[in-house]
Amino acid sequence: MSAEPGESRTAPPLPAALLHVWPFIALGALGWVAAVAAAFLVPALQGWRPVALAGLGVGVLGTSIFLLQLAAARRGARGAQAGLENYLDHK
């Protein structure tokens, strides 16, 4: 099923459950915290330490960037990432 010439196909909207990003961020953070805890508490998993710490660090960095972009979108900055309307408080 291809689109007719001159027509563009639009993607279907995401399910409402996927628009709530905080449960996914919390689940990912919890997973990396558990991996770091296991790497430092279980001697056999000593080899996991660098990867677990790197994963936790990248997760913190990514969440920080998301929060900065969300704050910029809230205050209406021109350089803010587009598409964050779902996360803004509409009062």
Gaussian input, Z-matrix of N, CA and C with variables (Angstrom, degrees):
# hf/3-21g

backbone

0 1
 N
 C     1     B1
 C     2     B2     1     A1
 N     3     B3     2     A2     1     D1
 C     4     B4     3     A3     2     D2
 C     5     B5     4     A4     3     D3
 N     6     B6     5     A5     4     D4
 C     7     B7     6     A6     5     D5
 C     8     B8     7     A7     6     D6
 N     9     B9     8     A8     7     D7
 C    10    B10     9     A9     8     D8
 C    11    B11    10    A10     9     D9
 N    12    B12    11    A11    10    D10
 C    13    B13    12    A12    11    D11
 C    14    B14    13    A13    12    D12
 N    15    B15    14    A14    13    D13
 C    16    B16    15    A15    14    D14
 C    17    B17    16    A16    15    D15
 N    18    B18    17    A17    16    D16
 C    19    B19    18    A18    17    D17
 C    20    B20    19    A19    18    D18
 N    21    B21    20    A20    19    D19
 C    22    B22    21    A21    20    D20
 C    23    B23    22    A22    21    D21
 N    24    B24    23    A23    22    D22
 C    25    B25    24    A24    23    D23
 C    26    B26    25    A25    24    D24
 N    27    B27    26    A26    25    D25
 C    28    B28    27    A27    26    D26
 C    29    B29    28    A28    27    D27
 N    30    B30    29    A29    28    D28
 C    31    B31    30    A30    29    D29
 C    32    B32    31    A31    30    D30
 N    33    B33    32    A32    31    D31
 C    34    B34    33    A33    32    D32
 C    35    B35    34    A34    33    D33
 N    36    B36    35    A35    34    D34
 C    37    B37    36    A36    35    D35
 C    38    B38    37    A37    36    D36
 N    39    B39    38    A38    37    D37
 C    40    B40    39    A39    38    D38
 C    41    B41    40    A40    39    D39
 N    42    B42    41    A41    40    D40
 C    43    B43    42    A42    41    D41
 C    44    B44    43    A43    42    D42
 N    45    B45    44    A44    43    D43
 C    46    B46    45    A45    44    D44
 C    47    B47    46    A46    45    D45
 N    48    B48    47    A47    46    D46
 C    49    B49    48    A48    47    D47
 C    50    B50    49    A49    48    D48
 N    51    B51    50    A50    49    D49
 C    52    B52    51    A51    50    D50
 C    53    B53    52    A52    51    D51
 N    54    B54    53    A53    52    D52
 C    55    B55    54    A54    53    D53
 C    56    B56    55    A55    54    D54
 N    57    B57    56    A56    55    D55
 C    58    B58    57    A57    56    D56
 C    59    B59    58    A58    57    D57
 N    60    B60    59    A59    58    D58
 C    61    B61    60    A60    59    D59
 C    62    B62    61    A61    60    D60
 N    63    B63    62    A62    61    D61
 C    64    B64    63    A63    62    D62
 C    65    B65    64    A64    63    D63
 N    66    B66    65    A65    64    D64
 C    67    B67    66    A66    65    D65
 C    68    B68    67    A67    66    D66
 N    69    B69    68    A68    67    D67
 C    70    B70    69    A69    68    D68
 C    71    B71    70    A70    69    D69
 N    72    B72    71    A71    70    D70
 C    73    B73    72    A72    71    D71
 C    74    B74    73    A73    72    D72
 N    75    B75    74    A74    73    D73
 C    76    B76    75    A75    74    D74
 C    77    B77    76    A76    75    D75
 N    78    B78    77    A77    76    D76
 C    79    B79    78    A78    77    D77
 C    80    B80    79    A79    78    D78
 N    81    B81    80    A80    79    D79
 C    82    B82    81    A81    80    D80
 C    83    B83    82    A82    81    D81
 N    84    B84    83    A83    82    D82
 C    85    B85    84    A84    83    D83
 C    86    B86    85    A85    84    D84
 N    87    B87    86    A86    85    D85
 C    88    B88    87    A87    86    D86
 C    89    B89    88    A88    87    D87
 N    90    B90    89    A89    88    D88
 C    91    B91    90    A90    89    D89
 C    92    B92    91    A91    90    D90
 N    93    B93    92    A92    91    D91
 C    94    B94    93    A93    92    D92
 C    95    B95    94    A94    93    D93
 N    96    B96    95    A95    94    D94
 C    97    B97    96    A96    95    D95
 C    98    B98    97    A97    96    D96
 N    99    B99    98    A98    97    D97
 C   100   B100    99    A99    98    D98
 C   101   B101   100   A100    99    D99
 N   102   B102   101   A101   100   D100
 C   103   B103   102   A102   101   D101
 C   104   B104   103   A103   102   D102
 N   105   B105   104   A104   103   D103
 C   106   B106   105   A105   104   D104
 C   107   B107   106   A106   105   D105
 N   108   B108   107   A107   106   D106
 C   109   B109   108   A108   107   D107
 C   110   B110   109   A109   108   D108
 N   111   B111   110   A110   109   D109
 C   112   B112   111   A111   110   D110
 C   113   B113   112   A112   111   D111
 N   114   B114   113   A113   112   D112
 C   115   B115   114   A114   113   D113
 C   116   B116   115   A115   114   D114
 N   117   B117   116   A116   115   D115
 C   118   B118   117   A117   116   D116
 C   119   B119   118   A118   117   D117
 N   120   B120   119   A119   118   D118
 C   121   B121   120   A120   119   D119
 C   122   B122   121   A121   120   D120
 N   123   B123   122   A122   121   D121
 C   124   B124   123   A123   122   D122
 C   125   B125   124   A124   123   D123
 N   126   B126   125   A125   124   D124
 C   127   B127   126   A126   125   D125
 C   128   B128   127   A127   126   D126
 N   129   B129   128   A128   127   D127
 C   130   B130   129   A129   128   D128
 C   131   B131   130   A130   129   D129
 N   132   B132   131   A131   130   D130
 C   133   B133   132   A132   131   D131
 C   134   B134   133   A133   132   D132
 N   135   B135   134   A134   133   D133
 C   136   B136   135   A135   134   D134
 C   137   B137   136   A136   135   D135
 N   138   B138   137   A137   136   D136
 C   139   B139   138   A138   137   D137
 C   140   B140   139   A139   138   D138
 N   141   B141   140   A140   139   D139
 C   142   B142   141   A141   140   D140
 C   143   B143   142   A142   141   D141
 N   144   B144   143   A143   142   D142
 C   145   B145   144   A144   143   D143
 C   146   B146   145   A145   144   D144
 N   147   B147   146   A146   145   D145
 C   148   B148   147   A147   146   D146
 C   149   B149   148   A148   147   D147
 N   150   B150   149   A149   148   D148
 C   151   B151   150   A150   149   D149
 C   152   B152   151   A151   150   D150
 N   153   B153   152   A152   151   D151
 C   154   B154   153   A153   152   D152
 C   155   B155   154   A154   153   D153
 N   156   B156   155   A155   154   D154
 C   157   B157   156   A156   155   D155
 C   158   B158   157   A157   156   D156
 N   159   B159   158   A158   157   D157
 C   160   B160   159   A159   158   D158
 C   161   B161   160   A160   159   D159
 N   162   B162   161   A161   160   D160
 C   163   B163   162   A162   161   D161
 C   164   B164   163   A163   162   D162
 N   165   B165   164   A164   163   D163
 C   166   B166   165   A165   164   D164
 C   167   B167   166   A166   165   D165
 N   168   B168   167   A167   166   D166
 C   169   B169   168   A168   167   D167
 C   170   B170   169   A169   168   D168
 N   171   B171   170   A170   169   D169
 C   172   B172   171   A171   170   D170
 C   173   B173   172   A172   171   D171
 N   174   B174   173   A173   172   D172
 C   175   B175   174   A174   173   D173
 C   176   B176   175   A175   174   D174
 N   177   B177   176   A176   175   D175
 C   178   B178   177   A177   176   D176
 C   179   B179   178   A178   177   D177
 N   180   B180   179   A179   178   D178
 C   181   B181   180   A180   179   D179
 C   182   B182   181   A181   180   D180
 N   183   B183   182   A182   181   D181
 C   184   B184   183   A183   182   D182
 C   185   B185   184   A184   183   D183
 N   186   B186   185   A185   184   D184
 C   187   B187   186   A186   185   D185
 C   188   B188   187   A187   186   D186
 N   189   B189   188   A188   187   D187
 C   190   B190   189   A189   188   D188
 C   191   B191   190   A190   189   D189
 N   192   B192   191   A191   190   D190
 C   193   B193   192   A192   191   D191
 C   194   B194   193   A193   192   D192
 N   195   B195   194   A194   193   D193
 C   196   B196   195   A195   194   D194
 C   197   B197   196   A196   195   D195
 N   198   B198   197   A197   196   D196
 C   199   B199   198   A198   197   D197
 C   200   B200   199   A199   198   D198
 N   201   B201   200   A200   199   D199
 C   202   B202   201   A201   200   D200
 C   203   B203   202   A202   201   D201
 N   204   B204   203   A203   202   D202
 C   205   B205   204   A204   203   D203
 C   206   B206   205   A205   204   D204
 N   207   B207   206   A206   205   D205
 C   208   B208   207   A207   206   D206
 C   209   B209   208   A208   207   D207
 N   210   B210   209   A209   208   D208
 C   211   B211   210   A210   209   D209
 C   212   B212   211   A211   210   D210
 N   213   B213   212   A212   211   D211
 C   214   B214   213   A213   212   D212
 C   215   B215   214   A214   213   D213
 N   216   B216   215   A215   214   D214
 C   217   B217   216   A216   215   D215
 C   218   B218   217   A217   216   D216
 N   219   B219   218   A218   217   D217
 C   220   B220   219   A219   218   D218
 C   221   B221   220   A220   219   D219
 N   222   B222   221   A221   220   D220
 C   223   B223   222   A222   221   D221
 C   224   B224   223   A223   222   D222
 N   225   B225   224   A224   223   D223
 C   226   B226   225   A225   224   D224
 C   227   B227   226   A226   225   D225
 N   228   B228   227   A227   226   D226
 C   229   B229   228   A228   227   D227
 C   230   B230   229   A229   228   D228
 N   231   B231   230   A230   229   D229
 C   232   B232   231   A231   230   D230
 C   233   B233   232   A232   231   D231
 N   234   B234   233   A233   232   D232
 C   235   B235   234   A234   233   D233
 C   236   B236   235   A235   234   D234
 N   237   B237   236   A236   235   D235
 C   238   B238   237   A237   236   D236
 C   239   B239   238   A238   237   D237
 N   240   B240   239   A239   238   D238
 C   241   B241   240   A240   239   D239
 C   242   B242   241   A241   240   D240
 N   243   B243   242   A242   241   D241
 C   244   B244   243   A243   242   D242
 C   245   B245   244   A244   243   D243
 N   246   B246   245   A245   244   D244
 C   247   B247   246   A246   245   D245
 C   248   B248   247   A247   246   D246
 N   249   B249   248   A248   247   D247
 C   250   B250   249   A249   248   D248
 C   251   B251   250   A250   249   D249
 N   252   B252   251   A251   250   D250
 C   253   B253   252   A252   251   D251
 C   254   B254   253   A253   252   D252
 N   255   B255   254   A254   253   D253
 C   256   B256   255   A255   254   D254
 C   257   B257   256   A256   255   D255
 N   258   B258   257   A257   256   D256
 C   259   B259   258   A258   257   D257
 C   260   B260   259   A259   258   D258
 N   261   B261   260   A260   259   D259
 C   262   B262   261   A261   260   D260
 C   263   B263   262   A262   261   D261
 N   264   B264   263   A263   262   D262
 C   265   B265   264   A264   263   D263
 C   266   B266   265   A265   264   D264
 N   267   B267   266   A266   265   D265
 C   268   B268   267   A267   266   D266
 C   269   B269   268   A268   267   D267
 N   270   B270   269   A269   268   D268
 C   271   B271   270   A270   269   D269
 C   272   B272   271   A271   270   D270

   B1=1.4323
   B2=1.5228
   B3=1.2768
   B4=1.4577
   B5=1.5158
   B6=1.3098
   B7=1.4636
   B8=1.5184
   B9=1.2995
   B10=1.4599
   B11=1.5244
   B12=1.3232
   B13=1.4610
   B14=1.5296
   B15=1.3077
   B16=1.4543
   B17=1.5189
   B18=1.3293
   B19=1.4613
   B20=1.5222
   B21=1.2998
   B22=1.4612
   B23=1.5243
   B24=1.3105
   B25=1.4561
   B26=1.5182
   B27=1.2975
   B28=1.4563
   B29=1.5203
   B30=1.3121
   B31=1.4570
   B32=1.5213
   B33=1.3223
   B34=1.4633
   B35=1.5298
   B36=1.3161
   B37=1.4672
   B38=1.5278
   B39=1.3269
   B40=1.4577
   B41=1.5233
   B42=1.3233
   B43=1.4637
   B44=1.5316
   B45=1.3084
   B46=1.4636
   B47=1.5275
   B48=1.3273
   B49=1.4668
   B50=1.5251
   B51=1.3188
   B52=1.4629
   B53=1.5225
   B54=1.3162
   B55=1.4588
   B56=1.5238
   B57=1.3142
   B58=1.4628
   B59=1.5247
   B60=1.3263
   B61=1.4533
   B62=1.5282
   B63=1.3257
   B64=1.4623
   B65=1.5251
   B66=1.3209
   B67=1.4731
   B68=1.5307
   B69=1.3369
   B70=1.4589
   B71=1.5263
   B72=1.3296
   B73=1.4640
   B74=1.5243
   B75=1.3316
   B76=1.4636
   B77=1.5236
   B78=1.3165
   B79=1.4606
   B80=1.5288
   B81=1.3258
   B82=1.4611
   B83=1.5169
   B84=1.3286
   B85=1.4640
   B86=1.5242
   B87=1.3210
   B88=1.4609
   B89=1.5308
   B90=1.3207
   B91=1.4643
   B92=1.5188
   B93=1.3479
   B94=1.4671
   B95=1.5202
   B96=1.3201
   B97=1.4699
   B98=1.5271
   B99=1.3157
   B100=1.4684
   B101=1.5246
   B102=1.3378
   B103=1.4646
   B104=1.5248
   B105=1.3342
   B106=1.4723
   B107=1.5221
   B108=1.3221
   B109=1.4629
   B110=1.5237
   B111=1.3168
   B112=1.4647
   B113=1.5224
   B114=1.3248
   B115=1.4639
   B116=1.5194
   B117=1.3243
   B118=1.4591
   B119=1.5229
   B120=1.3163
   B121=1.4616
   B122=1.5238
   B123=1.3159
   B124=1.4665
   B125=1.5283
   B126=1.3291
   B127=1.4691
   B128=1.5326
   B129=1.3120
   B130=1.4648
   B131=1.5305
   B132=1.3210
   B133=1.4670
   B134=1.5244
   B135=1.3086
   B136=1.4594
   B137=1.5284
   B138=1.3067
   B139=1.4592
   B140=1.5245
   B141=1.3140
   B142=1.4706
   B143=1.5252
   B144=1.3232
   B145=1.4623
   B146=1.5217
   B147=1.3379
   B148=1.4707
   B149=1.5297
   B150=1.3162
   B151=1.4668
   B152=1.5261
   B153=1.3233
   B154=1.4636
   B155=1.5261
   B156=1.3288
   B157=1.4638
   B158=1.5240
   B159=1.3287
   B160=1.4698
   B161=1.5258
   B162=1.3140
   B163=1.4624
   B164=1.5132
   B165=1.3196
   B166=1.4627
   B167=1.5258
   B168=1.3310
   B169=1.4650
   B170=1.5180
   B171=1.3208
   B172=1.4669
   B173=1.5275
   B174=1.3135
   B175=1.4617
   B176=1.5203
   B177=1.3320
   B178=1.4679
   B179=1.5208
   B180=1.3298
   B181=1.4667
   B182=1.5319
   B183=1.3177
   B184=1.4626
   B185=1.5180
   B186=1.3285
   B187=1.4603
   B188=1.5207
   B189=1.3310
   B190=1.4676
   B191=1.5201
   B192=1.3186
   B193=1.4656
   B194=1.5255
   B195=1.3256
   B196=1.4650
   B197=1.5252
   B198=1.3345
   B199=1.4616
   B200=1.5260
   B201=1.3349
   B202=1.4691
   B203=1.5221
   B204=1.3260
   B205=1.4606
   B206=1.5296
   B207=1.3161
   B208=1.4594
   B209=1.5267
   B210=1.3356
   B211=1.4668
   B212=1.5242
   B213=1.3314
   B214=1.4679
   B215=1.5254
   B216=1.3252
   B217=1.4674
   B218=1.5243
   B219=1.3303
   B220=1.4728
   B221=1.5174
   B222=1.3325
   B223=1.4672
   B224=1.5223
   B225=1.3417
   B226=1.4570
   B227=1.5120
   B228=1.3207
   B229=1.4604
   B230=1.5253
   B231=1.3226
   B232=1.4681
   B233=1.5234
   B234=1.3096
   B235=1.4580
   B236=1.5113
   B237=1.3124
   B238=1.4633
   B239=1.5255
   B240=1.3053
   B241=1.4601
   B242=1.5205
   B243=1.3175
   B244=1.4644
   B245=1.5259
   B246=1.3091
   B247=1.4580
   B248=1.5121
   B249=1.3191
   B250=1.4578
   B251=1.5228
   B252=1.3252
   B253=1.4587
   B254=1.5211
   B255=1.3207
   B256=1.4649
   B257=1.5194
   B258=1.3291
   B259=1.4524
   B260=1.5214
   B261=1.3236
   B262=1.4532
   B263=1.5190
   B264=1.3149
   B265=1.4648
   B266=1.5149
   B267=1.3230
   B268=1.4592
   B269=1.5185
   B270=1.3191
   B271=1.4664
   B272=1.4927
   A1=108.57
   A2=115.60
   A3=118.80
   A4=109.39
   A5=114.11
   A6=119.44
   A7=109.04
   A8=115.38
   A9=120.26
   A10=109.09
   A11=117.13
   A12=118.84
   A13=110.54
   A14=115.42
   A15=120.44
   A16=113.60
   A17=117.97
   A18=121.82
   A19=108.76
   A20=116.04
   A21=119.00
   A22=109.02
   A23=114.94
   A24=119.78
   A25=108.64
   A26=116.22
   A27=120.06
   A28=108.80
   A29=114.59
   A30=119.80
   A31=109.24
   A32=117.25
   A33=119.08
   A34=109.74
   A35=117.72
   A36=119.64
   A37=110.72
   A38=115.36
   A39=120.49
   A40=110.22
   A41=117.33
   A42=119.53
   A43=110.09
   A44=116.53
   A45=121.27
   A46=112.19
   A47=117.41
   A48=120.01
   A49=111.86
   A50=118.07
   A51=120.85
   A52=112.74
   A53=117.68
   A54=120.44
   A55=112.20
   A56=117.31
   A57=121.66
   A58=107.87
   A59=116.33
   A60=121.49
   A61=113.11
   A62=117.90
   A63=119.74
   A64=114.33
   A65=121.34
   A66=118.51
   A67=112.71
   A68=117.04
   A69=119.85
   A70=111.02
   A71=116.76
   A72=120.18
   A73=110.01
   A74=117.04
   A75=120.86
   A76=111.33
   A77=117.23
   A78=120.76
   A79=110.99
   A80=116.93
   A81=120.35
   A82=112.10
   A83=116.96
   A84=120.82
   A85=110.63
   A86=116.36
   A87=120.35
   A88=110.99
   A89=116.39
   A90=120.07
   A91=112.65
   A92=116.61
   A93=119.42
   A94=111.76
   A95=118.15
   A96=120.45
   A97=109.63
   A98=117.23
   A99=120.65
   A100=110.92
   A101=117.37
   A102=120.48
   A103=111.09
   A104=117.16
   A105=120.31
   A106=109.98
   A107=117.36
   A108=120.52
   A109=110.68
   A110=116.95
   A111=119.94
   A112=110.93
   A113=117.54
   A114=121.15
   A115=111.82
   A116=117.28
   A117=119.61
   A118=113.48
   A119=118.16
   A120=120.58
   A121=113.51
   A122=117.71
   A123=121.48
   A124=107.97
   A125=117.93
   A126=119.74
   A127=113.86
   A128=118.07
   A129=120.47
   A130=112.19
   A131=117.58
   A132=121.58
   A133=112.09
   A134=116.90
   A135=121.41
   A136=111.67
   A137=118.33
   A138=122.26
   A139=113.49
   A140=117.42
   A141=121.52
   A142=112.63
   A143=117.51
   A144=120.83
   A145=114.10
   A146=120.39
   A147=118.52
   A148=112.86
   A149=116.58
   A150=120.15
   A151=110.64
   A152=116.94
   A153=120.46
   A154=111.03
   A155=117.06
   A156=119.73
   A157=111.23
   A158=116.70
   A159=119.72
   A160=110.51
   A161=117.83
   A162=120.91
   A163=112.02
   A164=116.30
   A165=120.18
   A166=110.42
   A167=116.84
   A168=120.79
   A169=112.74
   A170=117.23
   A171=120.69
   A172=110.32
   A173=116.93
   A174=120.17
   A175=112.28
   A176=116.61
   A177=120.38
   A178=110.06
   A179=116.85
   A180=120.66
   A181=110.91
   A182=117.31
   A183=121.03
   A184=112.69
   A185=116.61
   A186=119.97
   A187=110.68
   A188=116.92
   A189=120.56
   A190=111.21
   A191=117.14
   A192=120.66
   A193=110.13
   A194=117.13
   A195=120.62
   A196=110.81
   A197=117.01
   A198=120.29
   A199=111.64
   A200=117.42
   A201=120.25
   A202=111.25
   A203=116.91
   A204=120.18
   A205=111.02
   A206=116.71
   A207=120.75
   A208=110.60
   A209=116.51
   A210=120.01
   A211=110.87
   A212=117.08
   A213=120.46
   A214=110.90
   A215=117.22
   A216=120.46
   A217=110.63
   A218=116.85
   A219=120.24
   A220=111.80
   A221=116.23
   A222=117.96
   A223=112.40
   A224=117.32
   A225=121.27
   A226=114.64
   A227=117.97
   A228=121.37
   A229=110.25
   A230=115.87
   A231=119.99
   A232=111.90
   A233=117.93
   A234=120.87
   A235=114.29
   A236=117.55
   A237=120.63
   A238=110.25
   A239=114.86
   A240=121.01
   A241=109.74
   A242=116.08
   A243=120.89
   A244=109.44
   A245=116.73
   A246=121.09
   A247=114.43
   A248=117.84
   A249=120.10
   A250=112.24
   A251=116.86
   A252=120.59
   A253=111.95
   A254=117.24
   A255=121.30
   A256=112.15
   A257=117.56
   A258=121.23
   A259=112.58
   A260=117.58
   A261=121.18
   A262=110.19
   A263=116.01
   A264=121.34
   A265=108.30
   A266=117.03
   A267=121.46
   A268=108.23
   A269=115.98
   A270=119.91
   A271=110.35
   D1=97.47
   D2=178.05
   D3=-102.42
   D4=155.84
   D5=178.82
   D6=-72.78
   D7=147.87
   D8=176.96
   D9=-63.82
   D10=152.13
   D11=177.34
   D12=-57.56
   D13=134.23
   D14=-179.78
   D15=89.25
   D16=-9.49
   D17=177.96
   D18=-105.73
   D19=141.62
   D20=176.17
   D21=-107.16
   D22=143.90
   D23=178.33
   D24=-88.22
   D25=139.55
   D26=176.74
   D27=-107.23
   D28=145.25
   D29=178.83
   D30=-73.75
   D31=145.84
   D32=177.22
   D33=-68.24
   D34=153.87
   D35=179.55
   D36=-67.80
   D37=150.17
   D38=177.70
   D39=-71.17
   D40=149.60
   D41=174.02
   D42=-61.59
   D43=150.82
   D44=-176.70
   D45=-58.74
   D46=-33.96
   D47=-178.89
   D48=-64.50
   D49=-29.79
   D50=-179.69
   D51=-81.40
   D52=-9.95
   D53=178.54
   D54=-83.14
   D55=-12.27
   D56=177.31
   D57=-92.93
   D58=103.04
   D59=-171.24
   D60=-83.85
   D61=-25.38
   D62=-173.98
   D63=-62.84
   D64=-37.80
   D65=176.00
   D66=-61.83
   D67=-34.91
   D68=179.23
   D69=-70.90
   D70=-39.74
   D71=177.33
   D72=-64.15
   D73=-43.89
   D74=179.92
   D75=-64.30
   D76=-40.90
   D77=179.58
   D78=-64.64
   D79=-43.41
   D80=177.61
   D81=-63.69
   D82=-43.36
   D83=179.10
   D84=-63.51
   D85=-42.77
   D86=178.99
   D87=-62.07
   D88=-39.59
   D89=177.71
   D90=-62.88
   D91=-43.64
   D92=179.44
   D93=-70.46
   D94=-35.82
   D95=176.51
   D96=-64.31
   D97=-41.06
   D98=177.32
   D99=-64.23
   D100=-39.56
   D101=178.68
   D102=-65.84
   D103=-41.32
   D104=177.89
   D105=-65.01
   D106=-43.58
   D107=179.01
   D108=-61.38
   D109=-44.61
   D110=179.08
   D111=-64.17
   D112=-39.44
   D113=-178.08
   D114=-65.49
   D115=-32.70
   D116=-178.45
   D117=-94.57
   D118=-17.86
   D119=-178.26
   D120=-99.30
   D121=-25.14
   D122=-179.35
   D123=-105.77
   D124=113.66
   D125=-176.65
   D126=-58.63
   D127=-31.99
   D128=-178.80
   D129=-68.76
   D130=-18.54
   D131=-178.37
   D132=-100.81
   D133=23.96
   D134=-178.83
   D135=-59.39
   D136=-31.86
   D137=179.50
   D138=-67.45
   D139=-16.77
   D140=179.11
   D141=-77.07
   D142=-18.70
   D143=-169.85
   D144=-52.92
   D145=-51.86
   D146=-178.29
   D147=-63.04
   D148=-40.90
   D149=-178.22
   D150=-68.81
   D151=-41.93
   D152=-179.64
   D153=-65.61
   D154=-42.43
   D155=177.98
   D156=-66.51
   D157=-39.16
   D158=177.73
   D159=-64.91
   D160=-42.27
   D161=178.26
   D162=-62.65
   D163=-42.09
   D164=177.57
   D165=-64.63
   D166=-41.96
   D167=178.91
   D168=-64.39
   D169=-42.90
   D170=178.70
   D171=-65.80
   D172=-37.39
   D173=176.81
   D174=-64.22
   D175=-41.82
   D176=177.41
   D177=-64.99
   D178=-42.22
   D179=178.74
   D180=-62.42
   D181=-46.63
   D182=-179.94
   D183=-63.46
   D184=-41.39
   D185=177.96
   D186=-66.19
   D187=-37.79
   D188=177.87
   D189=-63.49
   D190=-43.62
   D191=178.41
   D192=-63.05
   D193=-42.57
   D194=177.99
   D195=-60.31
   D196=-44.50
   D197=-179.57
   D198=-65.89
   D199=-37.94
   D200=176.72
   D201=-64.32
   D202=-42.67
   D203=178.69
   D204=-66.66
   D205=-37.48
   D206=178.24
   D207=-64.84
   D208=-42.16
   D209=177.55
   D210=-64.29
   D211=-39.29
   D212=178.45
   D213=-65.59
   D214=-38.94
   D215=178.57
   D216=-67.25
   D217=-36.82
   D218=179.09
   D219=-63.94
   D220=-39.89
   D221=-178.41
   D222=-86.98
   D223=-1.30
   D224=174.02
   D225=81.49
   D226=26.66
   D227=179.57
   D228=-65.75
   D229=141.97
   D230=-178.24
   D231=-66.80
   D232=-31.72
   D233=-177.47
   D234=-86.67
   D235=6.77
   D236=-178.33
   D237=-70.43
   D238=150.14
   D239=178.74
   D240=-63.80
   D241=136.66
   D242=177.50
   D243=-81.49
   D244=151.63
   D245=176.05
   D246=96.93
   D247=7.74
   D248=179.61
   D249=-94.37
   D250=15.25
   D251=-177.70
   D252=-59.43
   D253=-29.53
   D254=-177.03
   D255=-68.04
   D256=-21.72
   D257=-174.47
   D258=-102.00
   D259=-3.43
   D260=-178.58
   D261=-85.80
   D262=147.97
   D263=176.97
   D264=-81.17
   D265=113.89
   D266=178.73
   D267=-96.50
   D268=102.77
   D269=-177.86
   D270=-108.32

